[in-house]
Amino acid sequence: MAITARAAELRSAGEDVIGLAAGEPDFETPEHIKAAATAAIADGETRYTPVDGTSALKRAIARKLDRDQGLRYADAEILVSSGAKHSIFNLVCALVNRGDEVVIPAPYWVSYPDMVRLLDGVPVVVPASQSQGFKITPEQLERALTPRSRLVILNSPGNPSGAVYSADELDALGRVLERHPHVVVLTDDIYEHIVWPPGGFHNILELRPGLSGRTVVVNGVSKGYAMTGWRIGYAAGPAPVIAAMRKVQSQSTSNPCSVSQAAAVAALDGDQECIEPMRRAFQERHDFVVARLNAIAGLHCLPSGGTFYAFPNAEGAIAAMQCKDDTALAERLLDAAGVALVPGSAFGMPGHLRLSYACGMDALADAMNRMERLLGAA
C-alpha cells in the first residue's frame, strides 16, 4: 500500500508510472451484487447490525461453505468482519498471549508476523524457497512446532507467491498437525476462486476433518467477486473461538457495513458464473507475465497455481544492476522505469519481487517492456 501511495504521488506530479503493487482486481463488481446494495439502501438497511453480522449473511456463508467444501457451520460458529484481514486480526487477538509462537510459512502476506508482534507473540517463520515451490514440507512444519506453538497459518493459494498446495500436500501437513492437539490452525482461503491447477482448490478440513475442532476458516468476497472496497470477510470455526473473536470485534469496529453485508449475500447466493471470466483473465495474464519475466535478464519466475501475483527471483538482476538488495532494485525500477512493485523482503523472502497482474494486458505489456529495457533481455 505504501508503494501504491508513492506511485500515486509520482503520477500526480506528472510522472508516467505503472502500478503493479496493489492486489486489487481491476474488474467491476458484478451488476447483480451492486443491485442488491442499491436495494438495501432503498429498503433502509442502513442501521447497525449485530456485531458478528446479519443472520442473512451468516446463512449465506454457511450455505457457501457447505456447497463448496462440504463444511457445516451454525450461526454461532461464524463471524462477519470488515474484510478477511480483520477476521485474521480478531483471531490473533483472541488467541495469542505474550510469548506464544505462531508458525508462519514464508513467503508470507506482510501482515501476518506484525499482527503476532502486536500481541507480544513470536512469529516462527518457516522459509519455503523457490526451489520447493514456495511450499513448506511436513518435515519443516514438524520441526517448527513446540509446546509454545499456539497457531499455524496456512494460505493457499498464497500471497505473494501464488503457490497452491495440492490435496496430498495439505493432507501431509494435516497429519503433522493432528499430532499437536494444542495448536490452532488458520486457513486463509481468500484467493480460493482464483486458481488453475488441474486439482483446483482444497481446504485442509476437506482432507483432515478431525482438525475441525481447532481450525478457523477465513475467507471473504474481496478477491473472487471484485469487492475489495466493500470490506466483507468472515471466519468460521469452533464456537468458543468465534465468541472470543466477536468480543474483540465488539470493542474495535462493531458490525461491518450493513449495505456491504446485503451485497455479500447476493455474491455468495447469486449466480456464480461471474467468477469464471475473471479467473480466466487472471490465468491469461499469469501466462503472459511469467513468460515475459523469464525473458528478462536476471529474473527467474516459477509458474504459479493461483492469485494474481508473480514472484520472480531477482538475485541476478540485483547483482547486474549493482543494487544493494531487492528493495533497492524495486526503487530503481520505480525511478528509472516507472514500474511500481513490491520487494520480496516485505514478504520474508529477500532477493525476490512481487508483481500484481490485477490490471489490464496493455498495462502489463508496457510494464514488461519497460523492465526489459532497463534490465536487458535474457
N, C-alpha and C positions, 0 to 999 in steps of 0.2 A: 504493500500500500504506500510506503514511503517513496519507493521508486516511481510508482504511478503518479504520485503527487509532484515529484520533481519533474517528471516528463510533462505534466500539465503546465507547470510553471514555465518550462522551456518553450512549450507551444504558445503560451500567452505572450511570451517575449518575441515571438516570430520565428522560432526555430522549427524545423521540419523533423518531428520526432514520431517514430512508430512505437507504440506501446505494446510490448509483449510480456508485461509483468503481471497484470491482474488476472485472476482466474474467474472471469465473468463472461458467460455466453453472450454472443452478440445478437442472438435471436430475440424477437419479441415474445413476451408471454402469450401463450395461445389465447385466442379470442374467447373461447368458452369460459376460461378462467377469469379473464378480465370482466366478462359479462356477469359472472357470479359476484364479483366485488362490487360492481355498479348496482346490482340488485340489492346487495346487503346494505349499501348506503341508503338506497331509496326506501328500504324497509326499516330503517332506523337502527340497524345493528352497529351502533357507534358508541356503545357504552362499555363499561368494564365487563369482562367475562370472568369466570373462575380463574384463579391464579394458574392452574395447570391446564387450561384450555377448555373449549366448549365440548359438551357431550357429543355434538355432531362431528367435530373433527376427531375426537378420540375414537369414535366408532369407525370413521373412515380410515384412520391409521390402523386400527385392529383388522379391518377387512383387507387392507393392503398387505399387511404382514402375513395374514393367513393365505391370501391369494398367491402371493409371490414367493414366500419362503415356507409356508406351512407352519407358521408360528402363531400360537394362540395367546392373546392377552386380554385381560379385563381392564376396565376403565382405571382402576386403582394402580395398574401397572404401566400406565402411560402418562408422560408429562410432555406438554407442548411448550416450547420456548421460543425466544426471539432469534431463531437460527440454530443450526446444529452446533455451532461454536458455543453458544450459550448453554446448550444442553451438556456439552462436554465440561464446560467450566463448572456448572452446577454439580456434576458428578464428582469432579476433583475436589470441590469444596466439601462435599458431603462425606467423602471417604478418607482423604489424605490428612494425616497429622504430622507434626514435626518428626523428621527422621524416617518417615515411611518411604519406601522405594517404589518407583513407578518405572516399569520396563518399557522403553520406547525404541522400536527399531528405527535405524537411520538408513537412508534419508527420511526425515520426518516433516510433517507440517509444522511450520515455525512456532505455533502457539503451544504445542504440547509441553515442551520442557518448561517454558516460562509459567504456564498455569501451575505446574507442580511446584516450582520455586516460590510462587506467591503464597503457597500454603506451607512453606518450610519443608516440603518434601524433597526427595533426592531423585532426580532423573537418572535412570540407569540406561545409558544409550548403548544399543547393540548395533554395530555397523554392519550393513549389508551392501557390499561394494557392487560395482557394475559387473564384475566377474561372476557374481552369483545372482545376477538379475535383479539386484536391489531387494532381495527377499531373504529374511533370516531363516536359518535352519533349525530343526528341533534341537540339535546339539547346542547351538548358541543360546536358545531360549532356556534350556535346562541349566546351563552354566550361569545365566543371569539371575535366576530365581534363588532367593534366600528367604530365611524366616522373616526378614523385614519387608519383603515384597508385598505390596498392597494391591497393585493394579498393573495389568498388562494392556497396552494399547495396540490394536490391530487396525490397519487402514488398507483396504483393498476394494477396488482399485485405489492406488496410493498417490497422494500428492507429496512430493513433486515428480516422482519417477514414472507414474503410470503403471507400475508393476501390479499384476493381478495374480493372487495366489490361486493355484488350481485346487480342485476338491481334494486331491491326495495330499497336497502340501498343507492345506488347512487341517485336514484330518490328523496329520502327523503332529502338528502344533497342538491340536486339541488333546491328543494322547498325553503329551507332556503336561499340559495344564490340569488334566484330571488327577495327576499325581501330586498336585499342590492345592489342596482344597481351601487354603486360606487366601488365595489370590482371586480378585475380581477381574473379569475380562470386559474391556470396552471394545466393541467392534464398530468402527466408524465407516458407515456404508454410504456416505453422501454421494459418491460417484457411481453408485450401483447401476444406473441406466446407461452410463457411457462406457461401454465395454465391447470388445470384439473378438476375443479368443473363441475357438470352437466350443470350449466348455462353458463359456459365459461366466456370470457372476455366481458366487457361492458365499453364504454366510456360515460361520463356524457352527452355529446351532443346528443348521440343517444336517451337519455331519456328526456332531457330538451333542445330542440333545441333553445328555446328562449334565452339561455345563449351564443349563438354563437357570438354575437357582442362584448363579453368581455371574451372569453375563448381562450387560446392558447394551442394547442395540440402539445406535444413534443414526439418524437419517434426517432428511428434510426435503424441501421442494426446490431449493435454490438452483441446483445444477441440472437435474433431469428435466425440469419444466421451465427453465429460463426465468426463475423468480427470485433472483438474488436480492433485489431491493425490498421484497415483500417480507423478508425476515421471519420465516417459519421453519423451525426444526423440531425434532421430537426425540424422545428417548422412551424405550420400552424395556422393562426389566422387573426384577423382584420387587414386590410391593413395598417392603421396608426401605429399600434403597431409593425408590421413586418418591416415597414420602419424605425422606430426608432431603432429596433434591428440590422437592416442592417447597420445603421450608426455606431453603437457601434462596430460591427464586422469589418467594414472597417478600423477602427483605431487600431485594435488589430492583427488579423491574416490575414485579407483579405479573399481570397477564400479557401475553403477546397481543399484537394489534387485532382487534375484533374483525375488521374488514379483511385483513390478510388471512385470518383463520377461515372465513367463509370461502375465500378464493382457494385455499388449500384443500377444502372439502371437494370442490369441483375438480381440482387437479387429481386427487387420489381416486375419486369415484368416477370421474368422467372418462371420455374416450382416450385411451392410452396410445392411439395411433400418432398423436402429436409428438411422441418421443422419438420415433424411428427416423424421421427426416433429419432431426438434429444429430442423433447418434451417427447416422450415415455421413453427414457432412464432417463431423469431427474425425471420423475414420479416414475420410478422403484427405483432410488436412494433415492428419498424422502421417499418412504415407508420403505425402509431398514434402513435409518438413524434415522427416527423418532422412529421406534420400538427399535432400539439399544439404543438410548439415554434414552428412558423411562425405559430401563432395567439397567441403571447405577444409583448408589446411589446419591441422591441429585440433580438430574436433572429431569425436567418435561417439555416435549416438545409437543406443540399442532401440529396436522397435519396442513399443510399449503395448500393453494389453487394454488400456482404457484411459480415462480422464481426457483432458485437453492440454497436456503438458508434454514437452520433450525435455530430456535431462541429459545432455551430452557431457562426456568427459572433455575438458578443455585444457588439460595439462600441457599438451603440445602447443596450443595457441598461447598460453600464458608464457611459456619459455620463449617462443618465437618472437612475441611482442615485447619481451623483456619486462613483463609486468610482475609485480611482487606476488600477487595471488589472484584468485578468481574475482575478488571484489574490485581490484584494480583493473582487471580485464573488462568487467562489466561497466566500470566508469569510462574506460577507453571506448567501448562500443557505443555508449550513450553520447559521449562528447564528440567523437570523430566520425561515427556512422549514423548517429541519430536513431539508434535502436535501444529501447529500454527493456532490460530483462533482469533477472534476479541471480546473484551469485549463489553457488551451491552451498557455501559455508553457512548461509542462513538456515539451511535445512540439515545441518550436521554432516555435510558431505563436501568438504573443500575440494577445489580443483574441478568443479562442475558448474554448469549454468542451467537455469530453468527458463524455458521459453513457453509462454502460453500461446496456443494457436486457437484461442477462442475469439478469433477475428476473421475477416474475410480473406479469400485467397489472394486478392490483389495486394492487400497489405502484407501478407506473408511472403509473397514473391518479391515484393520491393525490399522487405527486411532481409531476406536471404541474399539478395543481390548486393545490398549494402555490406553485409557481413563478409561476403566473399571478396568484395573489392578491398576491404580493409585487411582481412586475414590471408587472402590468397586462396587459390584453388588447390585441392589435394592432389 
